[in-house]
Amino acid sequence: MKFAEKLGMKYNNTINEHLSFDDVSLLPRSSDFEPSEADISVWITPEHLLSIPFISSPMDRVTESEMCIALAREGCLGVLHRNCPMQVEVDMAKKVKREEISGIIRDPITVTPDTSISTVIRIMREKNISGLPVLDKSDNLVGIITSRDVIAANPDSPVSEEMTPSEKLVTALEKDILENGKLNTEKVKKLLHLHRIEKLLVLNELKKLTGLITLKDIKRLEDSPHVSRDTEGRLMVAASISPFDHERAIRLDLVGVDILVIDIAHGMNVNAIKSVEKISKDVKAWIMYGNIATDEAAHEVITSDIDKLASLRVGLGGGSICQTTQVTGVGVTTLSATALVAGAVLEHDAKISIVADGGIRDSGDIAKAIGVGASAVMCGYLFSGTDEAPSEKVYIRGVPMKRYRGMASPSAIRERYAIDRYTRGTKKVAEGIEGVVSYRGSVRTLVRDLAAALKAAYGYVGAKNTKEMWEKARYAKRTMVGVREGLPHDVIPETQFQDIYEPF
């Protein structure tokens, strides 16, 4: 109960007092370092480090492969949604895993010498790439075709007539540019500069193509040094599954998914726990179990026979598009649920991370959640408005917005019921809504802004890292007047009259 006591939560035999993010504020404490020096990284599993503790929610208008790739490159983690046929989710996971290995694009899209130029142009447009290696029937590298080669080419002519042949290509042996599994970017940059090229083909000792490096990827590596990678150097990715979908779990595990996220609203379900126990025996991936919301549920899951249980997903009813509490009367505020579960994990001395899920609206909520025991936060609302979210952008009175919906909303339930047999016979009542959220631009900008704000919070609390945040965070309860005082007030924002405002 240690973390719950931090919040001053009161208990008796009848009513348990739950507090939300707005009910409390963190107290400032002595600090002997600058906020930029704070270390906000966490181990989400014993094998996987997140430099920034943000995870996207497995929702069909939030997380697909593009979101996972963008978040992994920023040191975060994306969780693929399961509101799609099994093969679609498997293909999304494959796309993330083959995107790059330490800067090397593995399994690049290739063509043959007899491929038509029109096909090359179509592939380049669809995949947004500008160069395709050319392989013969024995998978030997015979050339490369680039966007410059096809500008004035006859669309019906074969690639062999326009490509740059292999004897004129600049290549590199993989063993010469990798050091301890990491790409030596300086060596690669020198090669690219020396030969005035933007793409470098990577070969193994048998002179077979193993990958492709582009100047754009090198720049991205240097600009994003804290990439979330697995033990083989590939981008990290998590994927959600029903606790009863054994086949989907196996298929996702085979393509290298790092974490299987059990996706069930009521994780304290004995049948679900037993099913996940069986699944965990047949996969190599780590398990994130949830959702749960009480110390009782945490005890039950921790003492279960789930292998490689690495994380608990915590929250019930707190999401911006969730109406579970309104519909059923059941719910636990995310802040309190996190504190309760963290207390249980502490009692068991379990090496399990906690992910606070739901109700996270801004960086202040993230700091408060971590202070009561969370290792990371899972966000749907915050990421749903970004470019990488797979949802439609709409304009309302000229203001850009993006569509967003809960996975228990009527339309999401209908889609899942049509494609996922594991939803048959389950509850049909809608516990989510559909709407729009403000457009927020790129994930990269959002994540970096939130991370800077979280480091500032660590600075105020005097916590150099997350372990110290758990130890040092102290809270004060606030009244509604206090909540209003903590927001900008008594000033008319310039945006309301900027059309007529003329500075002196």
N, C-alpha and C positions, 0 to 999 in steps of 0.2 A: 504493500500500500504506500510505499515511500513516495512515489511520484504523485499519487493522488493527494497525499498530505501536503505536498508543495502548493497545490492549488487551494488548500483549505476546504476541500470537499467534505461535507458533513454526512454521516451515515447513521441511520437507526433501523429498526426492524421493518419499517413501513416505506419510507421515502428515502431514496438516494439522491443527493444533490449533484447535478451535472452542470458543468460550466462550459461556455463556448468561448471562441477566440475573443469576441468583443467584451466578454465579462472580465477579462484580466489584462494586465500589461506587465511586461518584464521590468524588473528594477535594475537601475544602473549600479555597477560595482567597480571596484578599483581595477585599473588596467595598466599594464606596463609594456604594451606593444601597440603597433599601428594596425588598424583594421585590415589593411592589405596583406598583412603578415599572417592572418588567421588561416588555419587549415580546415576547410569544410569537407574534406574527402571522407568517405566511409566505405567500409567493406560490406557490400550488400549480401555477399556470400563469402565463405572462406577463400574463394578463388577469384572473386570479382570485385575490383575497386572502382567506385564512382568518385571522380574528382569533384563533381558537383552533385549533391544529393536530390536530384529531381528526376521523377519517373512519370512518363505519360500514361494516362489511363487507357485500358483496353476497350475503347469505344469506337464505333465505326465512323464517326465524324471527327475523330481525334488522331488515331494511330494506325497508320499503315506503314509500308516499308520506307517511304520518304521521310516520315517523322522519325522513325527509328534511326535511320542513317544520320539525319541532322542532329539528333540528340546525342548519339554515340560520339560524333565528332566534337561535341562540346563537353564530353565527360559525363554525360547523363545516360539514361536508359529509356528505351521505348518498349511498350508491351503491345504486341499485335492483337487486334480484336479477333473474336471468333464468330462474328455475325456474318459468316460467309461459308461456302463449301470448304471442306477440309483441304482440298488441293490448292485452293486460293490462298489459304493461310500458309500452307507449306511453301508455296511459290514466293510469297512475300518474305518469309524467313530466308529462303535461298538467296533472294536478291540482296538482302542485307549482308549475308555472310560472304557473298562473292564480290561485294562492292570494292573492297580493297583489303590487302593484308599489309599492314605497316606502310601504306603508301603505294603498294603494288596492286594494280587492278588484276585480280585473278579471273580466269575464264573469260577474257575479253571476247566480245562478239567478233566473229571472223567471217570471211567469205572465201569463195573458191575462185580460181582464175577465170572460170566460165560464167560466173555470176554477172548478170547484166548491170550496167551503170544505173539504170532506172531503179533497180532493187537496192543498190547501194545508197542512192539518194533518199529513198523511202526509209531505209533503216536509220540513216543519219538524222533525218527529221524526227522520226518517232522516238529514238533513243537519245536525242540531243547530244550526239557525239560527232567528232570531225575526222576520225581516222579509224580504219578497219584493217587489221592484219589479214594477209591472204595466205591460206594454207592449201597445199595440194591434197590428193586423196590419201596420202600416207601421213598427213598432219605435219608435213615439213613446211617451214616458213619459206615462202617464195617471193614475198613482197608486202607492200602496204599501199592502200589507196586512201587518199585524204580528200577533204572537201575542195581543196585547190585543184586536184586532179580532175574533178567532175564538173567544174564550172561550165566549161564549153564543150564537154564531151558529148558524143552521140549517145542518147539514152539506151539505144538497142545494142551498143557495142559491149563486148565482154570486158571484165576488169583487167584481164591480161594486157590489153592494149593501152591502158592508161596508168597502171600502177607503177610504183617505183620498185624495181626488182631487188631481190635479196642482196645481191653483190654490192649494191649501192647503199644498203641500209646500215645505220649505226645501231649496234646491239650491245648488250652487256650480259655477262654471266651472273646469275643470281648470287653465287657464292662470293663474287667480288664486290657486290654493293650492299650486302647484308652483314651486320656485325652483331652477334648475339641475338639474332632474330629481328633486329631493327635496321631500318633502312638508313644508310649513310647518305644523308641528303646533300652533303657537301660534294661527295664524289659524283653524284648524279647531276648536280647543278653544273659542275665543271665539264662533264661530258656534253650536256645540253648546250652550254655556252660555246664550247670548243667547235662543235659541229653546226651551231646555229639552227638547232631543231627544238621542237616542243614536245616530241614524243620519243620515248626510249623503249625498245622492245627487249624483254628480259628472257634469257634462255637458260636451260639447265645444262649439265655437262654433256648431255647427248645432243645438244643443239636444238632441242625441242622448245617451242614457245611455252613459257610458264606464266607470263604476265606482261603488263604494259604500265609504264610510268609516264605521266604527263606533267608538264610544267605547272599546270593549274593545281594538280594534286600536291606537288611539292610545296607550292605557296600555301595551300590549305594546311598542310602538315605543320609548317612553321608558324602559321597564324593560330593554330589550334593544337597546342602541345599536349593537352590533357585529354586524349581520346580514350573512350571506354573500349578496351580490347579483351578478347578471351586469351587463353593460354597459348594459342597458336598465332596470335597477332591479328585475328579478324575482328571486325566490329562486333560488339556485344549486342544481343537481341534477346528479348523475352517474348513469350507468346502465351496467350490465355487459352484455357481449356475448361470444358465442363468437368466436374469431378467424376463423372460417369463415362467420359469419352476416352476409353483406353486406347482405341486405334489412333485417334488424333494425337494423343500424347506420344505414342511410339513413332509416328511419322515425323512429328516435329523434332523429336529427340534425334532421329537419324540424320537430319540436316544440320544438326549442331546448335540448336537453340540452347542458350545458356541457362535460362530459368523458365520453368513451366509455372505459370501463374494460375492457380485454381480460382475460377471465376464463378462464385456463388454468393448470393445476397446474404444467406444465413449459413455461415460456416459452421455453426454449432449444430450440425446435422449429423447424427450418428452414421447414417447410411453414406453420406458424402465422405466422412473421415475414413470409413472402412474401405470405400472404393479407392480413395487416394493412397491408402496403405498398399493396395495391390498394384496400382499404377507405379508407385515409387520403386517397387522391386524390379521393374522392367525398363527403367530409363536411367541414363547417366546424368541428365540435367538436374540442377538443384530445384527445389520446390518452394514456391511462395504460396502460403495457404491463407485463404480469406474468403469472404470478409468475416471478421469476428469483432466484438465490441466490448467484451467484459473480461475480467480476470478469470472468471469461471471457465469461459470458452478457451482462454489461453492455456489454462491448466490441462484441459481436456486434449487439446491439440499437441501440446508439448509432450505429454505422457503417452501419446499414441505411438503406433508402430510405423510412422511415415519416415522412410529413409531420406537422407539428404535434405531434411527440412531446414531451410536457410533463413526464411523470413516469414513474418506474419503481416498480413494486410489488414489494417484496422480502420473501422468506420462503418456506421450504419445510419443512413438517413440524412447525411450532412451535405450531399452534393447539391449544386445549384439547380440541377434539373431533376432532383429526386424528390418524390412526394410520399415515400414510404411511411414516414411518421404521420403525415396527414391522413393517408388512406387507412393505415392499420393501427395507428396509435403507438407503434413500436419504433424506438430510435434511441441512439446514444450520441451525444455531441462528440465530434471527432477529437477535440482536445481531451475530454474526460476519458473517452475510450482508449486513447493512446496512453494516458497516465495509468489506467487500470491494467492494461496489457503489459506495459513496461514493468509495472510492479511484479506481475506474475513471472515474467522472464527473469527478473532479478532474483526472485525467490528460488527459482530452479537453477540459477547460475548457468542458464542456457546461452550458448553462443549463437543467438538468433537475432537478426536485425528486425526492426519494426518500421513499417511503412504506413504513415498516417494518410488516409485516403478519404477525401470529401471535405467540402467547406473551405478549402484553401483559396482565398481570393487575392492575396497579395503577399509581399515578402515578409511583412510583420507576422502573418499567420504561420508562415513557414518557420520563422524563428521560435515562435511560441510552441509549435508542435515538437520541434527538436528539443527544446528545453525540458519537456516532460517525458523524454525518453525515445522519441522517434529517431531513427537513423536517416530516414529520407521521407519525402512526401510524394504522393501520387496526385497528379493534377489532370483534370479534364477541362474544366472551365478556362484555366489560364492558357493552355495550349490550343484550345479549339479555335481561337481567333487568328492563328498564325497562317502564313503561306503554306506551310508543310502539312497542315491538317487537310484530310481528304474530303473537304466539304465545299459547297458552292458559296462563292462570294456574291452577295446581293447588296443593292444600294437602297437605302431608305431615306428619302428626302435628301439625297445626294451624299449621305454618310455611308461609307463601306462597312458592311457587316458580314459575318459568316454564319451559316446555319449550324445548329447544334441540337442534339437530342439525347435524352437519357436512354440507356439500353433497356429500360423497362417502360419506355414510352409505347404508345399503341402501334406506331408504324414499325418500330424496331422489333417488337414482339411478333408482329405478323411476318416480317422477313425471316426471323430466326425460326419461327414455327414451320415455315415453308422449307427450310434447308437443313435443319438440325433435328434429327430424330430424338435427341436427348431432351428436347423441350416438350415433347408430347406427354400429355398427362400431368404436366406441372401447372402451377397457378397461372391464370390468364389475366388476372386483374392488373391494370396499368398502374405502375408505381413511379412513373417518370413522365416528363413533359418534353415538348419540342419548342424551339424558339431560335433566336439569333443572338449573337454576342458581338461585341465591338471587334473590328479588325485590328490586329496587333503587329502586323509586319512579319519579319523573319523570326524563327525560333532562336537563331543565334543571338540576335540583339536582345530578345526577351530574356533568355537564359543568363546572358552576361550582366544585364541590369539587375535581375533578381539575385544573382550570386554576389554582386558587389554590395547590395543592400543587406544580404544575409551576413556577409563578413562585417559590415558595420554593426549589426546587432551583436555579433560575437565580441566586437570591440567594446561596446557599451557594457556588456555583461562581464567582460574581463576573461573570456574564454578563448584560449589560443587554438583549441580544437574541439571536436564534437564531444569527446569524453569529458572535457572540462565544462562544456555547455551543460551536459547532464548534471554535473556536480554543482555548478555555480548558479544556475538559473533560479531566480526567485521571482515570485509573482505577487501582485497586489490586485485585489478585486476592484472593479470600477462600477460606478453607477451610470445610468444613461446620460446624465449630465457630463460625467467624466468622458464617456465615449465621444460626445459631441465636441468637448474641449480638445480631444486628441485629433480632431479633423480640422482642416482649414475652416475658419469661421469669421464672420463680421466683415468680410471683404467681397466685393463684387468681382468675379473673375473677368479678366480683360476679354476673354473669348466671347463674352456676352455682348460686348459693344465694340468689338475691334473694327467693325466696318465704319464707325464714325469717330473712332479714337484717333486723335492727332497729338503725338508727343510734342513737348515744348522744343 
